[in-house]
């Protein structure tokens, strides 16, 4: 689903925003963040649900690497985490290009299963590399798993970014002003 599609503009976005504000009005902000996480997963899986489990694996591995780095920052683990992420990105985004180039040069006809690469894979890969580097530098203060999931898959930025540090987004999610519906012209 693209940001300019009719389904996004007339159905998805109004439901996502209305749900967020209604939940904030009648419940605690935690439930509204769970709502945003749920609609972000729906947004991500809209094109092809096959990629949601891949995203979950990537999130799980990176979260565990980050937690280990927060407890005991070891350079080899940081390098392993970065290599995992770049290998993940390479396989889904660049594998076909390199294999085709190799086949052209070597005169072979090797093939691998062809995939449409997952939505936002470059963004969420580099977002997660930022997280594990911040974990290694001991800059991650709060690391609840579901907050980390929201950090990675937040639907307004999963396609185009920008890539931000974990702490910057957590401050915004925890800011009470962001959980209150306010229309300046009516105040």
N, C-alpha and C positions, 0 to 999 in steps of 0.2 A: 504494500500500500504506500503510495507516494503522498507527500504532504499536499500536493496539488490535486489529488484525485477527489472526485465527488464523494466517494465513500468516506474518505478521511475528513473532508471539510464539513459535510452535512450530517454524518452519523457518528463516526469514531470520536473526533475531537469534542463535539458538544457533549457526548455521553461521558467521556473521560473527565472533562472539566466539571460538568454538573455533578458527577459522582464524587469527585474530589471535594467540592465545596459542601455538598450535602452531608457527606460523612464527617467533615470537619465541624459542621454546625451541630450535629447530633451525637457525635462520639469523640473519642480522643484522636489526636493527630496521627498516632501510630496506625490506626485503621485506614486513614487516608493515604498514608505512604504504602500500605499493603495494596490498596486500590491501584495506585500508580504503578506498582510493580506488576500487578495482574494485567492491567491494560498494556503495559510495556511488553509483556510476554505475548499477548494477543497480537499486538502490532508487529512484533518480530516474526511470529509464526504465520502471519497473514499470507505471505507469498508462498511459503512451503513449510509445513510443520515438521518436515524431516530434519530441519536444521536446529530445532529447539533442543533436542538431546545433545547435539554437538556443542551448542552454546553452554548447556548445563555442565558438560564435562570440562570445557574450558574454564568456566567460572569456578568449578570445584577444585580443579588442579591449581589454578592461580591463587585462590583463597588459601588453600593449604600451604602453598609455598610462601605466601605472604605471612601467614601466622608463624611458620617456622622461622622465617627471617626476622620477625619481630621479637621472638624469644631468644634467638641465637643467630645474629647476622653473620652468615658464612658466605664468602665470595663464590665458592663453587656452587652453592645452591642458587644464588642470584644468577649466575651464568647459565645454569641448568634451566631455570625458569624462563630466561630470555630466549634460550635456544628452543625450548618447547613452543613458545609463542611464535617465534619466527618460522619454525618448521610447520606449525599449524597453518600459518598464513601462506607460506610457500606452497604447501600441498594443495590447498583449495584455490589459490589465486594464480599461481605462476607455474604449477606443475605441467599443465597442458602446453603452455608456451615453450618451456624448456624441452619437453619430450618431443614436440613437433620439430623444434630446431635440431635436436639431436638426430631424429629420424631423417631429416633433410640432409644433414652433413654426413651421417654414417650410412645412408641408404637402407636403413632398416624400416620396419613397419610395426614397432612396438606400440602398445596402447594400454591405457589404464581406463577404468570407468570414468566417464565424463560427468562432471557435476556443474550445475549452476552454482557459482560460489555464494556462500551464505551472505545474507544482507548485513552490511556494516562490519564485515570481518576485519577490515583494516583498522577501522575506528576502535572496535572493542579489543582488538589485539594490542594496539598501542596504548589504549587506556589501561589495560591490565599490566602491561610492562611498566607503566608509570606507577601503578600501585605496588608492584613487587620492588621497584627501585626505592619508592618512599618507605616501604617496610624495611628494606635493608639499611636505609639511612636513619631509621627509627623516627620517622616523621608521621607515622600513622598512629593516631591517638585512640580512635574508636574503630573496632572491627567486628561488628555483628554481621553474621553471614547474610541476612536478608538486606541489610544496608549495603553491603558489598554488591549483592545482586542488583539492587536498584542503581548503584553507582555505574555498573557496567551497562545495563540494558535500558536506562531511562529513555523512553521513546522519543522525546523531542530532540535528543542529540545522538541517537544510535546510528543514524545514517550519515550525518555530516559533521558531528562533533560540536564544539571543539573538545580537544583532549584536555582534561583538567585533572588537577591533583585530587586525591580522595578527600582530603581535609576541606577543600574548597566546597565540594558538593555537600559534604556532611553538615557544614555550617548552614548551608541554605535549607537543607531538609529539616534541620532542627530549629530554624528561625521561626518563632511564633507568629511574626508578621506575615509569613508566607502561608499561614493556615487560616487567615481571616479574609473573608470576601470584603473588598473595599472598592467602592466606585468614587473616585475623587469628585466628580461633578455633583454627586448626591450628598456629599458630606457638608 
